Amino acid sequence: MNTKTIIAAIIGGVAAFLLGWLFYGMLLKDTMAGMMGSAQNVMKKDNEIIFWALILGNLVIGYLVAWIFSSWAGITTFAGGATAGAMMGFLFTFSYDMMMYATTNTMQLSGALFDIVISTVIWAVSSGLVGWWLGRSATT
């Protein structure tokens, strides 16, 4: 692990956390609640959220993106990061949401499709920031 990748991972993880809070926790909370499936009490109340686990999950996905970009893909721009992040986010989320829709009662199909769109945007922006940092730190 090098410092450049670790900082990129933190930037990506923090961006994903904040964007998730903005979209899922604030702007679209009621919309998503209306698209839940028949399972009761799926979402935890704000005061029940286990923040250390939420933060850790975002930091790990930030590291995955930073590692892929710096070790394999050579992505060093915001646009390159956003494009690759949008594709990865779309594929990861589509796969996960379709399997969850198929096997659980946690979300309606409309909710799964809506989640794919939101997640793709979050992945694009946070991955764009990772790409930007990797390129920025390469030239300084």
CORRA-V256348 format. One record per residue. N is the residue number from 0. PSI is psi as a letter, one per 40 degrees, with the letter a starting at -180 (none if undefined). Layout:
((N PSI) (N PSI))
This chain:
((0 h) (1 i) (2 d) (3 d) (4 d) (5 d) (6 d) (7 d) (8 d) (9 d) (10 d) (11 d) (12 d) (13 d) (14 d) (15 d) (16 d) (17 d) (18 d) (19 d) (20 d) (21 d) (22 d) (23 d) (24 d) (25 c) (26 d) (27 e) (28 d) (29 d) (30 d) (31 d) (32 d) (33 e) (34 e) (35 i) (36 a) (37 e) (38 h) (39 i) (40 f) (41 d) (42 h) (43 i) (44 i) (45 d) (46 e) (47 e) (48 h) (49 g) (50 d) (51 d) (52 d) (53 d) (54 d) (55 d) (56 d) (57 d) (58 d) (59 d) (60 d) (61 d) (62 d) (63 d) (64 d) (65 d) (66 d) (67 d) (68 d) (69 d) (70 d) (71 d) (72 d) (73 f) (74 h) (75 f) (76 i) (77 d) (78 d) (79 d) (80 d) (81 d) (82 d) (83 d) (84 d) (85 d) (86 d) (87 d) (88 d) (89 d) (90 d) (91 d) (92 d) (93 d) (94 d) (95 d) (96 d) (97 d) (98 d) (99 d) (100 d) (101 d) (102 e) (103 i) (104 f) (105 d) (106 i) (107 i) (108 d) (109 d) (110 d) (111 d) (112 d) (113 d) (114 d) (115 d) (116 d) (117 d) (118 d) (119 d) (120 d) (121 d) (122 d) (123 d) (124 d) (125 d) (126 d) (127 d) (128 d) (129 d) (130 d) (131 d) (132 d) (133 d) (134 d) (135 d) (136 e) (137 d) (138 e) (139 none))
